[in-house]
Amino acid sequence: MKVLSNWRSVRLWETQVERDLHRNYSLRTHGILIGTFTLLLMWGVSALQMHLLHVDSLAIRYFLTLGVGYLGYLLVLRWWAKRLVEGRSVDVDADVPDMDFSGGSSSDHLRVADVADAADGGSVLSDVAGGVLDVAGGADEGAIIVVPVLAIFAICVAVLFGAGYLALLYFSWDALLAVAVEVAFSYVSARAAVRVAREGWLMAAVRLTWKPLLGAVLSAVILGAVLDRFMPEVNSLPEAVRVLLKKH
């Protein structure tokens, strides 16, 4: 019974921190600012690869851009969450009882509630686009016209899904809230004898973002591979769009 009582105390504390963050900050606005910064960082990384490093493969360029962008996103997310929690309007000094759940099962780990994730379609997208590439690659060269219909379809699908995944990944405030709660709990743990199995800010952030990241990477790499295969003369997606408009 003592464990259950302590569990409720921590859950009430966690809920109070979340309410304070929602009441004192516009988390949606913060998410938009973080997402905008991340996209600007990715644009800079992509431009650096194209103009200075001369990376010709769009698939490789997109993969590296998303990788660097995600690392930058995690760092900014951690810094941003710390600034929110350190604000005087957020109470992280609430009394939390002494607990020790070290002997419990994995189900005893406290986690912020999982949010609905639309990224489960990533594997479906990869199968469809992969099939498109296989068909196009195995087709007779004489049947491949200037701009194959299959390539256009794959480009549209990859752009559509990739943009959706990036929006879900970088502009959502759920990861910011989860990281802020974990940072707040680390402050409480440092000031009191609290021993609770937590996942930590990094695991909380990755848990809420790895599926959108996977979907974005798959979409970007597939898009880059399609452009490299059918339009090797282009160096960017805008240039590929201009070429398509001229030919149609």
TORROKE-562316 format. One record per residue (C-alpha): residue in one letter; x, y, z. Coordinates in steps of 0.1 Angstrom, whole numbers, padded with zeros to 4 digits, always signed. Layout:
aXYZ ...
***
This chain:
m+0000+0000+0000 k+0029+0023+0007 v+0042+0018-0028 l+0008+0026-0043 s+0006+0057-0022 n+0040+0069-0032 w+0032+0061-0068 r+0001+0083-0067 s+0022+0111-0051 v+0047+0111-0079 r+0019+0109-0105 l+0001+0139-0089 w+0034+0158-0089 e+0040+0150-0125 t+0005+0161-0135 q+0009+0193-0116 v+0041+0201-0135 e+0024+0194-0168 r-0005+0217-0158 d+0020+0245-0148 l+0037+0242-0181 h+0004+0243-0200 r-0008+0272-0180 n+0023+0294-0181 y+0035+0287-0216 s+0021+0283-0251 l+0037+0249-0258 r+0023+0249-0294 t+0042+0282-0301 h+0074+0268-0286 g+0070+0237-0308 i+0066+0259-0339 l+0098+0279-0330 i+0118+0247-0323 g+0106+0232-0356 t+0114+0263-0376 f+0149+0264-0361 t+0154+0228-0370 l+0143+0232-0406 l+0166+0262-0410 l+0195+0241-0396 m+0187+0213-0421 w+0185+0238-0449 g+0220+0251-0439 v+0234+0216-0437 s+0220+0207-0471 a+0233+0239-0487 l+0268+0232-0472 q+0268+0197-0486 m+0257+0209-0521 h+0280+0240-0524 l+0310+0233-0503 l+0313+0195-0499 h+0299+0188-0534 v+0278+0158-0524 d+0262+0147-0556 s+0239+0119-0544 l+0206+0134-0532 a+0198+0102-0512 i+0231+0106-0492 r+0226+0143-0488 y+0190+0140-0475 f+0201+0112-0451 l+0229+0133-0436 t+0207+0164-0435 l+0180+0146-0415 g+0206+0130-0392 v+0223+0163-0383 g+0189+0180-0381 y+0177+0154-0356 l+0208+0157-0334 g+0203+0195-0334 y+0167+0191-0326 l+0174+0169-0295 l+0200+0194-0282 v+0177+0224-0287 l+0148+0204-0271 r+0169+0197-0240 w+0181+0233-0237 w+0145+0246-0243 a+0130+0223-0218 k+0155+0233-0192 r+0148+0269-0197 l+0110+0263-0192 v+0115+0243-0160 e+0140+0268-0146 g+0113+0295-0149 r+0100+0307-0116 s+0064+0301-0127 v+0070+0263-0127 d+0070+0247-0093 v+0096+0219-0092 d+0101+0220-0055 a+0070+0201-0046 d+0074+0174-0019 v+0080+0140-0034 p+0081+0111-0009 d+0111+0088-0006 m+0106+0057-0028 d+0126+0028-0041 f+0111+0009-0071 s+0144-0006-0081 g+0131-0042-0075 g+0100-0037-0096 s+0093-0050-0130 s+0096-0029-0161 s+0060-0019-0158 d+0069+0001-0127 h+0088+0026-0147 l+0071+0060-0147 r+0066+0074-0182 v+0047+0103-0196 a+0016+0090-0214 d+0023+0079-0250 v+0008+0101-0277 a-0009+0088-0308 d+0016+0085-0336 a+0007+0085-0372 a+0041+0073-0383 d+0031+0036-0383 g+0026+0040-0421 g+0063+0043-0426 s+0068+0006-0434 v+0039+0007-0458 l+0054+0037-0476 s+0088+0020-0479 d+0072-0012-0494 v+0052+0008-0520 a+0081+0031-0530 g+0105+0001-0529 g+0082-0018-0553 v+0081+0013-0576 l+0119+0014-0577 d+0122-0023-0584 v+0097-0022-0613 a+0113+0009-0627 g+0148-0006-0624 g+0138-0038-0640 a+0120-0022-0669 d+0134-0023-0704 e+0154+0009-0712 g+0134+0015-0743 a+0103+0017-0723 i+0116+0044-0700 i+0106+0078-0714 v+0120+0112-0705 v+0102+0114-0672 p+0087+0080-0662 v+0052+0080-0647 l+0064+0057-0619 a+0091+0082-0610 i+0067+0111-0608 f+0044+0090-0586 a+0072+0080-0563 i+0084+0116-0560 c+0049+0129-0551 v+0044+0101-0525 a+0078+0107-0509 v+0074+0145-0508 l+0039+0142-0493 f+0047+0117-0466 g+0081+0132-0459 a+0066+0167-0453 g+0040+0151-0430 y+0065+0132-0410 l+0088+0163-0406 a+0058+0183-0393 l+0049+0156-0369 l+0085+0153-0357 y+0097+0188-0353 f+0066+0209-0347 s+0049+0188-0321 w+0050+0200-0285 d+0045+0165-0269 a+0083+0158-0269 l+0090+0192-0253 l+0065+0185-0225 a+0079+0150-0219 v+0115+0163-0218 a+0105+0192-0195 v+0089+0168-0170 e+0120+0146-0170 v+0143+0176-0164 a+0120+0188-0136 f+0121+0154-0120 s+0159+0153-0122 y+0159+0186-0102 v+0136+0171-0075 s+0158+0139-0074 a+0189+0160-0068 r+0172+0178-0038 a+0155+0148-0022 a+0161+0111-0016 v+0139+0100-0045 r+0147+0067-0062 v+0123+0061-0090 a+0130+0043-0122 r+0126+0069-0150 e+0134+0068-0186 g+0153+0101-0187 w+0149+0131-0210 l+0167+0115-0240 m+0148+0083-0240 a+0115+0102-0235 a+0124+0124-0266 v+0135+0094-0287 r+0104+0074-0277 l+0081+0101-0290 t+0100+0109-0322 w+0117+0078-0336 k+0088+0067-0357 p+0083+0101-0374 l+0121+0103-0379 l+0121+0068-0395 g+0092+0078-0418 a+0110+0111-0428 v+0143+0093-0434 l+0126+0066-0455 s+0107+0092-0475 a+0138+0114-0481 v+0161+0086-0490 i+0135+0071-0514 l+0130+0105-0530 g+0167+0111-0534 a+0172+0076-0549 v+0144+0082-0574 l+0158+0115-0584 d+0194+0101-0586 r+0181+0072-0608 f+0158+0091-0632 m+0171+0126-0631 p+0209+0125-0624 e+0214+0159-0639 v+0196+0177-0611 n+0212+0188-0579 s+0182+0196-0558 l+0144+0190-0555 p+0135+0226-0567 e+0157+0220-0598 a+0139+0187-0604 v+0105+0204-0602 r+0117+0230-0627 v+0128+0203-0651 l+0095+0185-0648 l+0076+0217-0655 k+0096+0224-0686 k+0091+0189-0699 h+0054+0190-0694 
***
